Amino acid sequence: MSSKPQKKKPGRAPPPTHSPPPPQSPPPHPEGSGEGEPPCASTRPRKRIPAALADSISLRISIEGQGHELPDPRTVHLPKIDQALKLGHGYGNFNKWLENVHKTLTTAKLQNLVSVGLLRPPVLSKLGEEWEQLSKMVKAWLERSLGPELRQKIIDENDGLDLTYADIYYEAIRRSVGQG
């Protein structure tokens, strides 16, 4: 048997000499590890954030967040504020009270805990646990610095609002006193 050279047929590509590259797997689901998770509902390709931008975002969140540089909760002591903020005095001592609050919280490195504009740390993290403990501590300290009538007024005016944490409670005080 003799082998004849095969003629090339016009308009046909020669058979491939190597296999095509394997299809790329989609990136993992954004909210998990990607293992065993359902595919993302979106069929649009995800854009990657440049590393420098991601670092900048991460840095900004950690610097500006309520959990930034929190002290160890076991070492925190908040002294009593000398003059309680009371209902019925026209809140004339509000500015002095506010000054005392900020000075005390800044000295204790807790001033970010009363800033509603700053991000809270993730709840299910060690930082989140420390933040929660300190925020509740500051909220209780703020509450003790108010007269009983004003405490009740804040509760009444903010019915349905979760006043558990320092940032929300502090803003409720400001709104109730008319300074918010």
BELBELLIN-V65429 format. One record per residue. N is the residue number from 0. RES is the residue in three letters. SS is DSSP state (hx for helix, st for strand, lp for the rest). PSI is psi in degrees with one decimal (999 if undefined). OMEGA is omega in whole degrees, 0 to 359 (none if undefined). Layout:
n=N res=RES ss=SS psi=PSI omega=OMEGA
n=N res=RES ss=SS psi=PSI omega=OMEGA
This chain:
n=0 res=MET ss=lp psi=128.6 omega=179
n=1 res=SER ss=lp psi=144.8 omega=180
n=2 res=SER ss=lp psi=130.6 omega=180
n=3 res=LYS ss=lp psi=142.4 omega=175
n=4 res=PRO ss=lp psi=138.9 omega=180
n=5 res=GLN ss=lp psi=138.6 omega=178
n=6 res=LYS ss=lp psi=141.7 omega=176
n=7 res=LYS ss=lp psi=132.7 omega=177
n=8 res=LYS ss=lp psi=136.7 omega=181
n=9 res=PRO ss=lp psi=143.5 omega=175
n=10 res=GLY ss=lp psi=0.8 omega=179
n=11 res=ARG ss=lp psi=140.5 omega=177
n=12 res=ALA ss=lp psi=147.9 omega=179
n=13 res=PRO ss=lp psi=152.9 omega=180
n=14 res=PRO ss=lp psi=146.5 omega=182
n=15 res=PRO ss=lp psi=144.2 omega=180
n=16 res=THR ss=lp psi=-11.3 omega=177
n=17 res=HIS ss=lp psi=160.6 omega=182
n=18 res=SER ss=lp psi=150.1 omega=179
n=19 res=PRO ss=lp psi=156.7 omega=179
n=20 res=PRO ss=lp psi=147.1 omega=180
n=21 res=PRO ss=lp psi=148.2 omega=178
n=22 res=PRO ss=lp psi=143.4 omega=180
n=23 res=GLN ss=lp psi=138.2 omega=178
n=24 res=SER ss=lp psi=148.8 omega=180
n=25 res=PRO ss=lp psi=154.5 omega=177
n=26 res=PRO ss=lp psi=156.1 omega=181
n=27 res=PRO ss=lp psi=157.7 omega=178
n=28 res=HIS ss=lp psi=136.5 omega=186
n=29 res=PRO ss=lp psi=-19.1 omega=184
n=30 res=GLU ss=lp psi=18.0 omega=180
n=31 res=GLY ss=lp psi=-165.3 omega=185
n=32 res=SER ss=lp psi=-16.8 omega=181
n=33 res=GLY ss=lp psi=-14.0 omega=181
n=34 res=GLU ss=lp psi=121.6 omega=176
n=35 res=GLY ss=lp psi=13.9 omega=180
n=36 res=GLU ss=lp psi=152.4 omega=177
n=37 res=PRO ss=lp psi=152.7 omega=179
n=38 res=PRO ss=lp psi=154.6 omega=180
n=39 res=CYS ss=lp psi=141.9 omega=182
n=40 res=ALA ss=lp psi=-28.4 omega=181
n=41 res=SER ss=lp psi=136.1 omega=178
n=42 res=THR ss=lp psi=-4.2 omega=178
n=43 res=ARG ss=lp psi=144.0 omega=177
n=44 res=PRO ss=lp psi=141.7 omega=179
n=45 res=ARG ss=lp psi=141.3 omega=177
n=46 res=LYS ss=lp psi=138.4 omega=177
n=47 res=ARG ss=lp psi=139.9 omega=176
n=48 res=ILE ss=lp psi=129.2 omega=177
n=49 res=PRO ss=lp psi=143.9 omega=185
n=50 res=ALA ss=hx psi=-41.9 omega=181
n=51 res=ALA ss=hx psi=-39.6 omega=179
n=52 res=LEU ss=hx psi=-41.8 omega=179
n=53 res=ALA ss=hx psi=-42.9 omega=178
n=54 res=ASP ss=hx psi=-40.0 omega=180
n=55 res=SER ss=hx psi=-43.7 omega=179
n=56 res=ILE ss=hx psi=-46.0 omega=180
n=57 res=SER ss=hx psi=-42.9 omega=179
n=58 res=LEU ss=hx psi=-43.1 omega=181
n=59 res=ARG ss=hx psi=-40.9 omega=180
n=60 res=ILE ss=hx psi=-42.8 omega=182
n=61 res=SER ss=hx psi=-34.4 omega=180
n=62 res=ILE ss=hx psi=-43.4 omega=186
n=63 res=GLU ss=hx psi=-9.8 omega=185
n=64 res=GLY ss=lp psi=160.8 omega=180
n=65 res=GLN ss=lp psi=-23.0 omega=182
n=66 res=GLY ss=lp psi=3.4 omega=184
n=67 res=HIS ss=lp psi=125.3 omega=176
n=68 res=GLU ss=lp psi=45.4 omega=177
n=69 res=LEU ss=lp psi=143.1 omega=176
n=70 res=PRO ss=lp psi=166.3 omega=176
n=71 res=ASP ss=lp psi=125.1 omega=182
n=72 res=PRO ss=hx psi=-27.4 omega=181
n=73 res=ARG ss=hx psi=-17.4 omega=183
n=74 res=THR ss=hx psi=-1.7 omega=186
n=75 res=VAL ss=lp psi=130.7 omega=173
n=76 res=HIS ss=lp psi=121.6 omega=179
n=77 res=LEU ss=lp psi=115.2 omega=182
n=78 res=PRO ss=lp psi=157.3 omega=178
n=79 res=LYS ss=lp psi=138.5 omega=175
n=80 res=ILE ss=lp psi=128.3 omega=186
n=81 res=ASP ss=lp psi=-48.6 omega=185
n=82 res=GLN ss=lp psi=112.1 omega=180
n=83 res=ALA ss=lp psi=147.6 omega=175
n=84 res=LEU ss=st psi=120.9 omega=187
n=85 res=LYS ss=lp psi=152.9 omega=175
n=86 res=LEU ss=lp psi=145.9 omega=174
n=87 res=GLY ss=lp psi=-5.0 omega=179
n=88 res=HIS ss=lp psi=15.6 omega=182
n=89 res=GLY ss=lp psi=13.8 omega=180
n=90 res=TYR ss=lp psi=31.4 omega=180
n=91 res=GLY ss=lp psi=-24.4 omega=180
n=92 res=ASN ss=lp psi=11.1 omega=183
n=93 res=PHE ss=hx psi=-45.8 omega=182
n=94 res=ASN ss=hx psi=-38.8 omega=177
n=95 res=LYS ss=hx psi=-43.0 omega=178
n=96 res=TRP ss=hx psi=-47.1 omega=180
n=97 res=LEU ss=hx psi=-42.6 omega=178
n=98 res=GLU ss=hx psi=-44.6 omega=178
n=99 res=ASN ss=hx psi=-42.0 omega=179
n=100 res=VAL ss=hx psi=-50.3 omega=183
n=101 res=HIS ss=hx psi=-40.2 omega=180
n=102 res=LYS ss=hx psi=-45.2 omega=181
n=103 res=THR ss=hx psi=-46.6 omega=181
n=104 res=LEU ss=hx psi=-37.6 omega=179
n=105 res=THR ss=hx psi=-42.4 omega=178
n=106 res=THR ss=hx psi=-38.2 omega=181
n=107 res=ALA ss=lp psi=1.4 omega=183
n=108 res=LYS ss=lp psi=40.2 omega=181
n=109 res=LEU ss=lp psi=8.4 omega=185
n=110 res=GLN ss=hx psi=-29.1 omega=180
n=111 res=ASN ss=hx psi=-20.1 omega=183
n=112 res=LEU ss=hx psi=-16.8 omega=180
n=113 res=VAL ss=hx psi=14.3 omega=181
n=114 res=SER ss=lp psi=101.5 omega=181
n=115 res=VAL ss=lp psi=-19.1 omega=180
n=116 res=GLY ss=lp psi=-8.1 omega=180
n=117 res=LEU ss=lp psi=145.2 omega=180
n=118 res=LEU ss=lp psi=141.0 omega=173
n=119 res=ARG ss=lp psi=150.6 omega=177
n=120 res=PRO ss=lp psi=160.5 omega=178
n=121 res=PRO ss=lp psi=133.9 omega=185
n=122 res=VAL ss=lp psi=-41.0 omega=185
n=123 res=LEU ss=lp psi=52.8 omega=177
n=124 res=SER ss=lp psi=164.2 omega=178
n=125 res=LYS ss=hx psi=-42.7 omega=178
n=126 res=LEU ss=hx psi=-40.0 omega=179
n=127 res=GLY ss=hx psi=-38.9 omega=178
n=128 res=GLU ss=hx psi=-43.5 omega=179
n=129 res=GLU ss=hx psi=-42.8 omega=178
n=130 res=TRP ss=hx psi=-46.8 omega=182
n=131 res=GLU ss=hx psi=-45.4 omega=180
n=132 res=GLN ss=hx psi=-46.1 omega=181
n=133 res=LEU ss=hx psi=-39.1 omega=180
n=134 res=SER ss=hx psi=-42.4 omega=177
n=135 res=LYS ss=hx psi=-35.9 omega=178
n=136 res=MET ss=hx psi=-45.3 omega=180
n=137 res=VAL ss=hx psi=-39.1 omega=178
n=138 res=LYS ss=hx psi=-45.4 omega=180
n=139 res=ALA ss=hx psi=-38.7 omega=178
n=140 res=TRP ss=hx psi=-43.6 omega=177
n=141 res=LEU ss=hx psi=-43.4 omega=181
n=142 res=GLU ss=hx psi=-41.4 omega=179
n=143 res=ARG ss=hx psi=-19.8 omega=181
n=144 res=SER ss=lp psi=3.2 omega=181
n=145 res=LEU ss=st psi=150.5 omega=173
n=146 res=GLY ss=lp psi=156.6 omega=184
n=147 res=PRO ss=hx psi=-36.4 omega=180
n=148 res=GLU ss=hx psi=-39.8 omega=179
n=149 res=LEU ss=hx psi=-38.8 omega=176
n=150 res=ARG ss=hx psi=-44.8 omega=180
n=151 res=GLN ss=hx psi=-39.8 omega=179
n=152 res=LYS ss=hx psi=-41.2 omega=180
n=153 res=ILE ss=hx psi=-42.6 omega=178
n=154 res=ILE ss=hx psi=-46.6 omega=182
n=155 res=ASP ss=hx psi=-43.2 omega=182
n=156 res=GLU ss=hx psi=-16.7 omega=183
n=157 res=ASN ss=lp psi=33.1 omega=180
n=158 res=ASP ss=lp psi=127.6 omega=179
n=159 res=GLY ss=lp psi=-13.2 omega=178
n=160 res=LEU ss=lp psi=135.7 omega=180
n=161 res=ASP ss=lp psi=106.9 omega=182
n=162 res=LEU ss=lp psi=27.7 omega=184
n=163 res=THR ss=lp psi=-35.1 omega=189
n=164 res=TYR ss=lp psi=155.9 omega=187
n=165 res=ALA ss=hx psi=-41.8 omega=185
n=166 res=ASP ss=hx psi=-46.1 omega=181
n=167 res=ILE ss=hx psi=-40.9 omega=180
n=168 res=TYR ss=hx psi=-42.4 omega=179
n=169 res=TYR ss=hx psi=-44.5 omega=178
n=170 res=GLU ss=hx psi=-35.0 omega=177
n=171 res=ALA ss=hx psi=-38.0 omega=176
n=172 res=ILE ss=hx psi=-48.4 omega=181
n=173 res=ARG ss=hx psi=-43.1 omega=179
n=174 res=ARG ss=hx psi=-41.9 omega=182
n=175 res=SER ss=hx psi=-32.9 omega=180
n=176 res=VAL ss=hx psi=-10.7 omega=178
n=177 res=GLY ss=lp psi=19.2 omega=181
n=178 res=GLN ss=lp psi=4.7 omega=188
n=179 res=GLY ss=lp psi=999 omega=none
